[in-house]
Amino acid sequence: MSEDSTPGEAVPWILKHAADRRGDGADTNGYNDTSRDEAPASKFRRVSGAPVAPAVAVAPVRPSPRPAPARVAPARPAAAPSYTPPPPPPPIDWDAEVENNFQVDSYRPSPRALTPPPSRPTPAPSSPGYSPYSPGPAKRKTGGGMIAAVVAGAVVLCAGGIGGGLLLAKGSGPSRGAFVSKADDLCRPANGPVAAIVKPTSYPELATAAGTVNTTIDAQLGQLRALKQPRGSAKADVGAVFTSLDGTSAAAKRLQEAAGRQDDAATIAATKEMSSAAGDARTKATTTGFAACSIGMQTGIDAVFGGTQSVMKAGFVAQADVLCRRAADDIYSDFDFNADFTDPAAFVAFITHGNDVFEQLVTDIKGLPVPPGDEATLAELFAAQDKVQAKSNEFEGAADSDDFDRLDALDRELTTLTTAADAKWDAYGLGTCGSNFGA
């Protein structure tokens, strides 16, 4: 009997415990119950129907501990072949890469083949080295990992393309100083035909000179635009100079055509436009740093302008001279100074008619095309003549009212104003409209 058995127990404790768990109860077995002929039917008898021998007291047996299984070293899977990384790609010549692959709109790097690493063999379930816990080949992520990799690659490509484009754009043209120096070397000999222009003295000469300006500037601009343009703000400054030179050339072309037709008004207008555009080009060229381009042609431009001024002034003087001679003949042709001055009525008629003729004369002369550059001179001349005209009208009123006292004072004032106006007519070359009027 073991230490755990209690006196009077006839069934091993382990069997009694098992019976209790199965619901047979503690009354399955009695302990040396001599008042009963046979032991109560057990679970096994009820199931099998076999007779049950009388219960014999058996000492409980403690179950021996289960022996620990022998420790066996787990089998190692067969060693996978070692991974040899691919050789590194050759260094990239970025200058050649940009030169070969950069386009104006985008940068596309040349494709390179990717050599994947060798895959590790996976042991079959029946192989000796197989274990469900052995690390298997890495699975490719199809979620955020792959998207992140694609986005990262796109960012690298875009950054490389944009950065390469910016670097290429930054260094795509010469500096301001380098371009100006090269352009001036080109312009110095190209300026020759315009710089050699002599002041024209006639319409044909003026047309020829204007044509020289037009063709010279066009040829020079073609050579300048063929040069590699500067970068940055210098490119805009140089472009502004070119635009003004284009305007100069176009105006010179119009001047050539107008001079060929001997159209005074159109010739004057084209000359003013040419001079204004050339002056603007010269100012911008100086600011940009040029020393020859545009600036070297200014002497020829001035000669053409002076030629237009001379030709137009000659025409202005010739036409004004004709008008003044006609006016003098109209005033004095029918007046007898010896006889009519003694007749007050005839004298008043003479003053009135003379004022009307001279007023119309000045109006006609003011309508003539004003030579370029002479605007201020003629404005002063006409202002002086207007004063004479206003005083003549006062004189006419005094004569008409027989205010002889007033006539003497007005006559002295009129003489002073007329002398000043005649000096301006004479200075401009129109003596027949000034001190020699009527002579």
C-alpha positions in Angstrom: 0.0 0.0 0.0 1.3 3.4 -0.9 1.6 6.4 1.2 -1.3 8.1 -0.5 -3.8 5.2 0.1 -6.1 5.4 3.1 -6.9 2.4 5.3 -9.7 0.2 4.0 -9.2 1.2 0.3 -9.2 -1.7 -2.0 -9.0 0.1 -5.4 -5.9 2.0 -6.6 -6.4 5.6 -6.2 -5.8 6.3 -9.8 -8.7 4.1 -10.9 -11.0 5.6 -8.4 -10.1 9.1 -9.6 -10.8 8.0 -13.2 -14.1 6.6 -12.2 -15.1 9.8 -10.4 -14.3 11.9 -13.5 -16.5 9.6 -15.6 -19.5 9.7 -13.3 -19.3 6.1 -11.8 -19.1 7.5 -8.3 -17.2 6.4 -5.3 -19.5 3.3 -4.8 -18.1 1.4 -7.7 -16.0 -0.7 -5.3 -16.5 -1.7 -1.7 -13.8 -2.4 0.8 -13.9 -6.1 2.0 -17.6 -6.1 2.3 -18.1 -9.7 3.5 -21.8 -9.2 3.9 -22.2 -9.2 0.1 -21.7 -12.3 -2.0 -20.1 -10.6 -4.9 -18.6 -7.3 -5.7 -20.8 -4.7 -7.4 -20.8 -4.6 -11.2 -18.2 -2.3 -12.5 -18.3 -0.1 -15.5 -16.3 -2.6 -17.5 -18.8 -5.4 -16.6 -21.8 -3.4 -17.5 -20.3 -2.7 -20.9 -18.7 -6.1 -21.7 -21.0 -8.6 -19.7 -18.0 -10.5 -18.4 -18.1 -11.9 -14.8 -16.2 -9.9 -12.2 -14.0 -11.6 -9.8 -14.3 -10.7 -6.2 -12.3 -7.7 -5.4 -8.9 -8.3 -4.1 -7.1 -5.8 -2.1 -4.3 -4.5 -4.2 -1.8 -2.0 -3.0 -2.1 1.2 -5.0 0.7 1.6 -7.6 2.1 5.0 -8.1 2.6 5.5 -11.8 6.2 5.8 -12.7 7.3 9.0 -14.2 7.4 9.0 -18.1 10.9 8.9 -19.3 12.0 12.0 -21.1 12.4 11.5 -24.8 16.0 11.5 -26.0 17.1 14.8 -27.3 17.9 14.7 -31.0 19.7 17.4 -32.7 17.5 18.8 -35.5 18.6 18.2 -39.0 20.1 21.2 -40.7 18.8 21.9 -44.2 21.2 21.7 -47.0 23.2 24.8 -47.3 21.9 27.1 -50.0 24.4 28.3 -52.7 26.1 31.5 -51.6 24.9 34.8 -53.2 27.4 36.6 -55.3 26.3 40.3 -55.9 26.5 41.5 -59.5 29.5 43.7 -60.3 28.9 47.5 -59.9 27.9 49.4 -63.0 30.7 51.4 -64.8 30.9 55.1 -63.8 28.6 57.4 -65.7 30.0 60.2 -67.8 27.4 62.8 -66.9 28.5 65.3 -69.5 28.0 62.7 -72.2 24.7 61.6 -70.6 23.3 65.1 -70.6 24.6 65.8 -74.2 23.1 62.5 -75.5 19.8 62.4 -73.6 18.8 65.9 -72.8 16.1 67.3 -74.9 14.5 70.7 -74.9 11.3 69.5 -73.2 12.6 66.8 -70.8 15.5 64.6 -69.8 15.3 60.9 -70.4 18.2 58.8 -69.2 19.2 55.8 -71.3 17.7 52.5 -69.9 20.0 50.1 -68.2 19.4 46.4 -67.7 19.0 45.3 -64.1 20.5 41.9 -63.2 18.5 40.4 -60.3 20.3 38.4 -57.6 19.9 34.5 -57.8 16.9 33.1 -56.0 17.6 30.7 -53.0 16.3 27.1 -53.5 13.5 26.1 -51.2 13.8 22.5 -49.8 10.9 20.2 -50.7 8.7 18.9 -47.8 10.1 15.4 -48.2 13.7 16.4 -48.2 15.8 15.7 -45.1 16.5 19.4 -44.4 12.9 20.6 -44.7 11.4 22.3 -41.7 8.2 24.4 -41.7 10.0 26.9 -39.5 12.9 27.3 -42.0 13.2 30.7 -43.5 11.7 30.7 -47.0 12.5 33.1 -49.9 11.4 36.7 -49.3 8.1 37.6 -50.8 7.8 40.7 -53.0 5.7 43.3 -51.4 2.8 44.5 -53.5 1.5 47.2 -51.2 3.0 50.4 -50.0 6.5 49.1 -50.3 6.4 48.8 -54.1 4.5 52.0 -54.5 7.0 53.8 -52.4 9.9 52.3 -54.4 8.3 53.4 -57.7 7.6 56.9 -56.3 11.2 57.2 -55.0 12.5 56.1 -58.4 10.4 58.7 -60.2 11.5 61.4 -57.8 15.2 60.5 -58.5 14.6 60.6 -62.3 12.7 63.9 -62.1 15.2 65.4 -59.8 18.0 64.3 -62.1 16.2 65.6 -65.2 15.3 68.9 -63.7 18.7 69.4 -62.1 20.5 68.5 -65.3 18.2 70.8 -67.3 18.9 73.7 -64.9 22.6 73.1 -65.1 22.5 72.9 -68.8 20.3 76.0 -69.1 22.6 77.9 -66.7 25.6 77.2 -68.8 23.9 77.3 -72.2 25.1 80.7 -73.3 28.0 83.1 -73.0 28.2 85.7 -70.4 27.3 89.3 -71.1 30.9 90.4 -71.5 31.8 87.5 -73.7 28.9 88.1 -76.0 29.3 91.9 -76.2 33.0 91.5 -77.0 32.3 89.0 -79.8 29.4 91.1 -81.2 31.4 94.3 -81.2 34.2 92.5 -83.2 31.5 91.6 -85.7 29.8 95.0 -85.8 33.0 97.1 -86.3 33.6 96.1 -89.9 29.8 95.7 -90.6 29.2 99.3 -89.6 31.4 100.5 -92.5 28.8 101.2 -95.2 26.6 103.3 -92.8 29.5 105.1 -91.2 30.7 106.2 -94.6 27.5 108.0 -95.6 27.9 111.6 -96.6 25.2 114.1 -96.0 22.7 113.9 -98.9 21.8 117.1 -100.7 19.0 115.8 -103.0 16.2 113.4 -103.0 18.0 110.7 -105.0 21.0 110.9 -102.7 18.7 110.7 -99.7 17.0 107.6 -101.1 20.4 105.9 -101.7 21.6 106.7 -98.2 18.4 105.4 -96.6 18.7 102.2 -98.6 22.3 101.8 -97.3 21.1 102.1 -93.7 18.3 99.5 -94.3 20.5 96.8 -95.9 23.4 97.3 -93.6 21.3 96.9 -90.4 19.5 93.9 -91.8 22.7 92.1 -92.7 24.3 93.0 -89.3 21.3 91.8 -87.3 21.4 88.5 -89.2 25.0 87.9 -88.1 24.3 89.0 -84.5 21.3 86.7 -84.2 23.4 83.8 -85.5 25.7 84.1 -82.5 25.0 82.0 -79.4 22.9 84.4 -77.3 23.9 85.3 -73.7 22.1 84.0 -70.7 20.2 85.6 -67.9 19.2 89.3 -68.0 21.8 90.0 -70.7 19.7 88.1 -73.2 16.7 90.4 -72.6 19.0 93.5 -72.9 20.5 92.3 -76.1 17.1 91.5 -77.5 15.9 95.1 -76.7 18.8 96.5 -78.7 17.9 94.2 -81.6 14.3 95.3 -81.5 15.3 99.0 -81.7 17.6 98.2 -84.6 14.8 96.4 -86.4 12.7 99.6 -86.0 15.6 101.7 -87.4 15.9 99.5 -90.4 12.1 99.5 -91.1 12.0 103.3 -90.9 15.0 103.6 -93.2 13.2 101.5 -95.7 10.1 103.8 -95.6 12.4 106.8 -96.0 14.0 105.2 -99.1 10.6 104.8 -100.7 9.3 108.3 -99.7 12.5 109.9 -101.0 12.1 108.0 -104.2 8.6 109.5 -104.7 9.9 113.0 -103.5 7.0 113.0 -101.0 7.9 115.7 -98.5 5.6 114.8 -95.7 6.3 111.0 -95.9 10.0 111.7 -96.1 10.0 113.9 -93.0 7.9 111.4 -91.0 10.1 108.4 -91.9 13.3 110.4 -91.1 11.9 111.2 -87.6 11.0 107.6 -87.0 14.4 106.4 -88.1 16.2 108.9 -85.9 14.1 108.1 -82.9 14.6 104.3 -83.3 18.3 104.7 -83.8 18.6 106.9 -80.7 16.7 104.3 -78.6 19.0 101.6 -80.0 22.1 103.6 -79.2 20.9 104.2 -75.6 20.1 100.6 -75.0 23.4 99.4 -76.6 25.4 101.7 -74.3 23.6 100.4 -71.3 24.1 96.8 -72.3 27.9 97.5 -72.8 28.3 97.6 -76.5 30.9 99.9 -78.0 30.4 99.3 -81.7 27.0 97.6 -82.3 24.4 100.4 -83.1 26.8 103.0 -81.7 29.2 102.8 -84.6 26.4 103.6 -87.1 25.3 106.8 -85.4 27.4 109.1 -87.6 25.7 107.7 -90.7 22.3 108.0 -89.2 23.0 111.7 -88.3 24.2 112.2 -91.9 20.9 110.9 -93.3 18.9 113.0 -90.8 20.9 116.1 -91.7 20.4 115.3 -95.4 16.7 115.1 -94.9 16.8 118.4 -93.1 18.8 120.1 -95.8 16.6 118.7 -98.6 13.4 119.6 -96.8 14.6 123.1 -95.9 15.6 123.8 -99.5 12.1 122.8 -100.5 10.5 124.8 -97.7 12.4 127.9 -98.6 11.7 127.5 -102.3 7.9 127.2 -101.7 7.8 130.0 -99.2 9.7 132.3 -101.5 7.1 131.7 -104.2 4.3 132.5 -101.8 5.9 135.7 -100.5 6.6 137.0 -104.0 3.0 136.4 -105.0 1.7 138.1 -101.9 3.8 141.2 -102.5 2.7 141.4 -106.0 -0.9 141.2 -104.9 -0.5 143.9 -102.3 1.5 146.5 -104.3 0.5 145.8 -107.9 -2.5 148.2 -107.9 -1.4 150.7 -105.3 0.0 154.2 -106.3 2.1 155.3 -103.4 2.4 158.9 -104.6 -1.3 159.4 -105.2 -3.3 157.1 -102.9 -1.4 158.0 -99.7 -3.1 161.4 -99.8 -6.5 159.9 -99.9 -7.5 158.6 -96.4 -10.0 156.2 -97.8 -7.6 154.7 -100.3 -5.0 154.5 -97.5 -7.4 152.5 -95.3 -8.3 150.2 -98.2 -4.6 149.6 -98.8 -3.9 148.7 -95.1 -6.9 146.5 -95.0 -6.0 144.6 -98.1 -2.4 144.2 -97.1 -3.4 142.8 -93.7 -5.7 140.2 -95.4 -3.1 139.1 -97.9 -0.3 138.8 -95.4 -2.5 136.9 -92.9 -3.2 134.4 -95.7 0.5 134.3 -96.6 1.6 133.3 -93.1 -1.2 130.7 -92.9 0.0 129.1 -96.2 3.7 129.1 -95.1 2.7 127.4 -91.8 1.1 124.7 -93.8 4.3 123.7 -95.5 6.1 120.5 -94.2 8.5 121.6 -91.5 12.0 120.2 -92.0 13.1 117.8 -89.2 15.2 119.7 -86.7 13.8 123.1 -87.6 10.6 122.9 -85.6 11.8 125.3 -82.9 13.4 127.8 -85.3 10.2 128.1 -87.4 8.0 128.3 -84.3 9.9 131.4 -83.1 9.7 132.9 -86.6 5.9 132.4 -86.8 5.4 133.8 -83.3 7.3 137.0 -84.3 5.2 137.3 -87.4 2.0 136.9 -85.4 2.9 139.9 -83.3 3.3 141.9 -86.5 -0.1 140.8 -87.7 -1.8 141.7 -84.5 -0.3 145.2 -84.5 -1.2 145.7 -88.2 -4.9 145.0 -87.3 -4.7 147.7 -84.6 -3.2 150.1 -87.1 -6.0 149.3 -89.6 -8.6 150.1 -86.9 -7.0 153.5 -86.1 -6.9 154.3 -89.8 -10.5 153.4 -90.3 -11.5 155.6 -87.4 -9.3 158.5 -88.6 -7.4 158.4 -85.2 -4.3 159.9 -86.6 -2.7 160.4 -83.2 -3.0 156.7 -82.5 -1.7 155.9 -86.0 1.6 157.6 -85.2 2.2 155.5 -82.0 1.1 152.3 -83.7 3.3 153.0 -86.7 6.4 153.1 -84.4 5.4 149.9 -82.6 4.7 148.2 -85.9 8.1 149.2 -87.3 9.9 147.6 -84.3 7.9 144.4 -84.5 8.3 144.1 -88.3 12.1 144.6 -88.0 12.4 141.8 -85.5 10.3 139.4 -87.6 12.1 140.3 -90.8 15.5 139.4 -89.2 14.2 135.9 -88.5 12.9 135.5 -92.1 16.2 136.6 -93.4 18.2 134.3 -91.1 16.2 131.3 -92.4 17.0 132.2 -96.0 13.6 133.9 -96.8 14.6 137.5 -97.4 11.7 137.8 -99.9 9.3 137.2 -96.9 11.3 139.5 -94.7 13.3 142.7 -95.3 13.1 142.2 -99.1 9.4 141.7 -99.1 8.0 143.2 -102.3 11.4 144.0 -103.7 
